[in-house]
Amino acid sequence: MAAEIGDFVTPGSSVVIPDGSEAGDGIHTDSSGPVAVVTGTLVHSDGAISVDSSRPPVNSPQIGDIIIAVVNRINPKTAEVRVLHIEDKEGGHRDVPAEELFADIYVTNFVDRFLPSAGDAMRKRDIIRARITELDPMMKATTRGESELGVLHAICPVCGIDLEASDKTPDFNVTCSRCDYKGYRVLSNGFGHGHVIGEDIQSLNRPGDRWSAEAEAMLGHDGARPYLSPVADHRRGMSHEIPESIRRQRAAKAGGGRGGRGGRPRKEMHPTTCTLCGVKTEVPFKPTPGKPIRCRDCMDKVKEGTATKEDLSKEREVLVAARSKAEESMGAKLFVGGLSYDATEDELRKIFSAHGELNDVHIAKDKETGRSKGFAFVTFSSKKEALSAVKELNDTEIHSRKITVQESKPKEGHRRRSRRN
């Protein structure tokens, strides 16, 4: 079917040339009739039928553009937003190129106020107005410093209805009319009005103010991880009860840390000694023998490059000694190969115990037949004694068969899997 004026054509499309008109730009006429040679829309001008190949410009955000976006993901320090519309721009409602569809807003660019995590002032599915500040290497935006920027629309994470602005409780500037939810958002003056700017409500954002004690207890100081901060966890409301299984885990780790609503677990501190300067200190994890453990002052010295070579050399000596001591206390497992099928674990225990204290003796056996596979593992409580047993018993005979005794080490592939796990 031939295209007429107003139709969209592509190269090769047949075109109707009305009587009294002629072929214009973008149309070629041959023996088969007029056909389009470019992509565009058929137009009639000055007695000629032409193809208008002009297209609207790509709807690409530029620095300074104000965007309407939806919060797509909440990270510990950023909110990832998806661009929906570019304001004050012709065709700003059209789709944005895929590579320019998402922008990050860092928590420091939310509002002129301290926020530990992004989830303290925005939630997933919030509709916001923001200004583009960077394009390369990744697009960034801000809601700080302008009254029209911020959250335009938010829903209650508990029951799903629209939240309303409120000044009843300091630091909690949005509430739900259906349930007991209250929270904080970095509000735009357009909150509750869509794209239309309403009355000035910037005082509800409390810029520059300190947080109240009630709000401070619910901020996402631990990086907005689930169950640690009801404010930062966009999937639950303020009154979300911590599951009993999680409560027990937290109590076991923190020695009975605070639970309940809005509580955060207390980190268990482990006493240790700084490997660089030797002072007593505490760390929030169980120290590993032979690994550097430094106090804050020494960490700063190493980071700034002011630690002397002598200090670092002494630390290496301390680490080597601690590693050797740890290896000795952990004991060692020996592999015994070439073992007679008639040998028993009691016989091995009697032979190897003459060289030190044993923790375990195990002969590998076939699961179906229960028959020995011809090798065993003997674990000594002391590595020194284990190495002595290797020296004395390797190439000796049990049941007239020469055995091989060597230190058992994990396979390299197993180590890599363990590290990945």
C-alpha positions in Angstrom: 0.0 0.0 0.0 1.4 3.4 -1.1 2.1 6.0 1.6 0.3 9.4 1.6 0.9 12.8 3.1 1.4 12.5 6.9 2.5 8.8 6.8 5.8 7.6 8.1 8.1 6.1 5.4 11.3 4.3 5.2 13.7 3.8 2.2 11.8 1.7 -0.5 8.3 2.7 0.6 5.9 3.5 -2.3 4.6 7.0 -2.3 1.5 8.6 -3.8 2.1 11.8 -5.7 -1.3 13.6 -6.1 -2.2 15.3 -9.4 -0.7 18.7 -9.6 2.2 17.9 -7.3 5.7 16.7 -8.0 8.3 14.6 -6.2 10.5 16.6 -3.8 13.4 15.9 -1.5 13.7 12.3 -0.3 11.6 10.8 -3.1 12.9 9.1 -6.3 10.8 8.3 -9.3 11.6 5.5 -11.7 9.7 3.1 -13.9 8.0 1.4 -10.9 6.8 4.8 -9.5 7.8 7.2 -6.7 9.6 5.7 -3.7 11.1 7.1 -0.5 14.9 7.0 -0.2 15.1 8.3 3.3 13.3 7.7 6.6 10.8 10.4 7.7 7.3 11.8 7.3 5.6 12.7 4.0 4.9 16.4 3.8 3.4 18.7 1.1 5.0 22.1 0.6 5.0 24.5 -2.4 3.5 21.9 -4.7 6.0 19.2 -3.9 5.7 16.0 -1.9 8.9 15.5 0.3 10.2 13.4 3.1 10.8 15.3 6.3 13.6 13.4 8.0 13.9 15.6 11.0 13.7 14.0 14.4 13.3 15.4 17.9 16.7 15.7 19.6 17.7 12.8 21.9 16.2 13.4 25.4 19.6 13.4 27.2 20.1 15.0 30.6 22.6 17.8 30.9 24.3 19.4 33.9 21.9 21.7 35.5 18.8 20.0 34.3 16.0 19.4 36.8 14.7 15.9 36.7 11.7 14.0 38.1 12.9 10.5 39.2 11.9 7.5 41.2 14.2 6.0 43.8 15.2 2.7 42.4 17.6 1.4 45.0 18.8 2.5 48.5 22.5 1.8 49.1 24.4 2.6 52.4 25.6 6.0 51.1 23.7 6.6 47.9 20.2 6.6 46.5 20.0 5.3 42.9 17.3 7.1 41.0 15.7 6.4 37.6 15.0 9.4 35.5 11.3 9.8 34.5 11.1 13.3 33.1 13.3 16.3 32.4 11.6 19.6 33.3 11.6 22.8 31.2 12.9 20.9 28.1 11.0 20.2 24.9 10.3 16.5 24.7 11.5 16.1 28.3 8.8 13.6 28.9 10.2 11.2 26.3 12.3 8.2 27.2 15.9 8.8 28.3 18.8 6.8 26.7 19.5 3.6 28.6 23.1 4.7 29.5 21.7 7.9 31.0 18.7 6.5 32.7 20.1 6.2 36.3 21.8 8.8 38.6 23.3 8.5 42.0 22.6 11.0 44.8 25.2 10.8 47.6 23.9 11.1 51.1 25.8 14.4 51.6 23.9 15.9 48.7 20.4 15.2 50.2 20.0 18.1 52.6 22.2 20.4 54.7 22.0 18.0 57.6 24.0 15.0 58.9 22.6 11.7 57.6 24.5 8.5 58.4 22.9 6.6 55.5 20.8 7.2 52.4 17.8 5.3 53.8 17.4 7.9 56.6 15.9 10.5 54.1 14.7 8.5 51.1 13.0 5.2 50.4 12.6 3.0 47.4 9.7 4.1 45.2 9.8 7.7 46.4 9.2 10.2 43.6 11.8 13.1 43.8 12.8 16.3 42.0 16.6 16.6 41.7 19.2 18.6 39.8 21.9 16.9 37.6 25.4 17.8 38.8 27.7 15.4 36.9 27.5 13.3 33.8 30.9 11.5 33.6 32.0 8.9 34.5 28.6 8.4 36.0 25.5 10.6 36.3 25.1 12.3 39.7 22.4 14.5 41.1 21.5 16.6 44.2 18.4 17.6 46.2 20.3 20.0 48.4 20.1 23.8 48.6 17.0 24.4 46.6 13.4 24.4 48.1 11.8 22.8 45.0 14.2 19.8 45.2 13.5 16.8 47.3 10.8 14.1 47.8 7.6 14.9 45.9 5.6 11.8 46.8 6.2 8.9 49.3 4.1 6.0 50.4 3.9 4.4 53.8 6.2 1.4 54.0 3.9 -0.3 56.4 0.4 0.0 54.8 1.1 1.6 51.4 -1.0 4.8 51.4 0.3 8.2 50.7 2.3 9.9 53.4 1.5 13.4 54.6 3.8 16.2 55.8 3.6 16.8 59.5 5.3 19.0 62.1 3.9 17.3 65.2 7.1 15.5 66.1 10.6 17.0 65.7 12.7 15.2 63.1 9.8 13.1 61.8 8.3 15.2 59.1 6.0 12.6 57.4 3.2 10.5 58.9 0.7 8.0 57.9 -3.0 8.8 58.5 -3.9 5.1 58.7 -1.2 3.5 60.9 1.3 4.7 63.5 4.2 5.2 61.0 6.2 8.3 61.2 9.5 9.0 59.4 11.8 11.6 57.9 12.1 12.6 54.2 14.1 15.4 52.6 11.0 17.2 51.4 10.5 19.4 48.4 8.1 22.3 48.5 6.2 20.3 46.0 5.6 17.4 48.4 1.9 16.3 48.1 1.4 18.6 45.0 3.1 16.6 42.3 5.0 18.8 39.9 3.4 22.0 41.3 5.3 23.9 43.9 3.3 24.4 47.1 3.9 26.3 50.3 7.3 26.6 51.9 7.8 23.5 54.1 11.6 23.6 54.3 11.5 24.1 58.0 10.3 20.5 58.3 13.7 19.3 56.9 15.3 21.1 59.9 18.5 22.0 58.0 21.6 22.3 60.3 19.7 21.0 63.4 20.9 18.2 65.6 18.8 15.1 65.7 16.6 14.5 68.7 17.4 11.5 70.9 14.4 9.6 69.6 15.4 10.0 66.0 19.1 9.5 66.6 18.4 6.0 68.0 16.8 5.1 64.6 19.3 6.5 62.1 21.2 4.0 59.9 24.6 4.2 61.6 25.4 0.6 60.6 25.1 1.2 56.9 21.3 0.6 56.6 21.5 -3.1 56.9 18.2 -4.9 57.6 17.0 -5.1 61.2 19.6 -2.6 62.4 17.8 0.6 61.4 14.0 0.7 60.8 14.5 4.1 59.3 17.1 2.9 56.8 15.3 -0.3 55.9 12.8 0.7 53.2 11.0 -2.6 53.5 9.7 -2.1 57.0 8.2 0.6 59.2 9.2 2.1 62.5 7.2 -0.4 64.5 8.7 -3.5 62.8 9.5 -6.1 65.4 12.8 -7.9 65.1 12.2 -11.7 64.4 13.1 -13.8 67.3 15.7 -15.8 65.3 17.5 -12.5 64.5 17.2 -11.4 68.1 18.9 -14.6 69.3 21.7 -14.3 66.8 22.3 -10.7 67.9 22.2 -11.6 71.6 24.7 -14.4 71.0 27.1 -12.2 69.1 26.8 -9.1 71.2 26.5 -10.8 74.6 22.9 -9.7 75.1 22.8 -6.4 73.2 19.8 -4.2 73.0 16.8 -5.6 71.0 13.3 -4.4 70.3 12.1 -1.5 68.3 14.7 0.8 67.0 17.6 -0.8 68.9 21.0 -1.6 67.4 23.3 -4.5 68.6 26.3 -3.6 70.6 29.5 -4.7 69.0 31.5 -7.2 71.1 35.0 -5.7 71.7 38.0 -8.0 72.0 41.0 -7.0 74.1 44.3 -7.2 72.3 47.8 -5.6 71.9 48.9 -3.3 69.2 51.4 -5.2 67.1 53.2 -2.0 66.2 53.6 -0.1 69.5 52.6 -2.7 72.1 49.9 -0.7 73.9 46.6 -2.4 75.0 43.6 -1.8 72.8 40.3 -3.3 71.7 38.9 -4.3 68.3 35.4 -5.2 67.2 36.5 -8.6 65.9 38.4 -11.6 67.1 42.1 -11.0 66.4 43.9 -13.5 64.2 47.4 -14.5 65.5 50.1 -13.4 63.1 47.9 -10.6 61.5 48.6 -6.9 62.1 46.4 -5.4 64.8 47.1 -1.7 65.3 45.7 1.0 67.6 44.2 4.1 65.9 47.3 6.2 66.3 49.5 3.5 64.7 46.9 3.0 61.9 47.2 6.7 61.1 51.0 6.5 61.2 51.1 3.6 58.7 48.4 5.3 56.5 50.3 8.6 56.4 53.7 6.9 55.9 55.2 8.2 59.1 55.9 4.8 60.6 59.7 4.2 60.8 61.4 1.2 59.2 62.6 0.1 62.6 59.0 0.0 64.0 57.8 -2.0 61.0 60.7 -4.4 61.3 59.9 -5.0 65.0 56.3 -5.6 64.1 57.2 -8.2 61.5 59.2 -10.1 64.2 56.2 -9.9 66.5 53.9 -11.3 63.8 56.2 -14.1 62.9 56.5 -15.2 66.5 52.8 -15.0 67.0 52.2 -17.0 63.9 54.7 -19.7 65.0 53.1 -19.9 68.4 49.6 -20.2 66.9 50.7 -23.0 64.6 52.2 -24.9 67.5 49.1 -24.6 69.6 46.8 -25.6 66.7 48.7 -28.9 66.2 49.2 -30.7 62.9 47.5 -33.4 60.8 49.7 -36.1 59.2 48.9 -38.1 56.1 49.8 -41.8 56.3 49.9 -43.5 52.9 50.7 -47.0 51.7 48.9 -48.5 54.7 48.2 -52.2 54.8 44.5 -53.1 54.6 44.9 -55.1 57.8 46.1 -52.1 59.9 43.7 -50.8 62.5 43.3 -47.4 64.1 44.3 -48.8 67.5 47.7 -50.0 66.0 48.3 -46.6 64.5 47.4 -44.9 67.7 49.9 -47.1 69.6 52.7 -46.4 67.1 52.2 -42.7 66.7 51.4 -41.9 70.3 55.0 -42.8 71.2 56.0 -39.5 69.5 53.5 -37.2 71.2 49.9 -36.5 72.3 47.3 -37.4 69.6 44.0 -35.7 69.0 42.6 -38.0 66.4 43.4 -41.1 64.3 41.2 -41.9 61.3 41.6 -44.6 58.6 39.7 -43.7 55.4 37.2 -46.4 54.5 34.9 -47.2 51.6 31.4 -46.2 52.4 29.8 -49.3 50.9 32.2 -52.1 51.9 33.7 -50.5 55.0 37.2 -51.7 53.8 40.3 -49.6 54.3 41.3 -47.4 51.4 45.0 -47.8 52.3 45.6 -44.4 53.9 44.9 -42.6 57.2 45.2 -39.3 59.0 46.8 -38.8 62.4 46.4 -35.5 64.2 48.9 -34.4 66.8 48.2 -31.7 69.4 51.7 -30.3 68.9 53.1 -29.4 65.5 56.6 -30.0 66.8 55.8 -33.5 67.9 54.1 -34.1 64.6 57.1 -33.1 62.6 59.2 -35.4 64.8 56.9 -38.3 64.0 57.3 -37.6 60.3 61.0 -37.8 60.6 61.0 -41.0 62.7 58.2 -43.0 61.0 58.4 -42.1 57.3 59.5 -45.1 55.2 59.0 -47.5 58.2 56.9 -50.7 57.9 53.6 -51.7 59.3 52.4 -55.2 58.5 55.4 -55.6 56.2 54.4 -52.6 54.1 56.5 -49.4 53.9 54.4 -46.4 54.8 54.6 -42.8 53.8 54.2 -40.2 56.5 54.0 -36.4 55.7 52.3 -33.3 56.8 48.8 -33.0 55.4 48.0 -29.7 53.7 44.8 -28.6 52.0 44.7 -28.6 48.3 45.2 -25.3 46.5 41.7 -25.6 44.9 40.2 -26.1 48.3 41.9 -23.0 49.6 40.5 -20.9 46.7 37.0 -22.3 47.3 37.3 -21.5 51.0 38.3 -17.9 50.3 35.4 -17.5 47.9 33.0 -18.9 50.4 
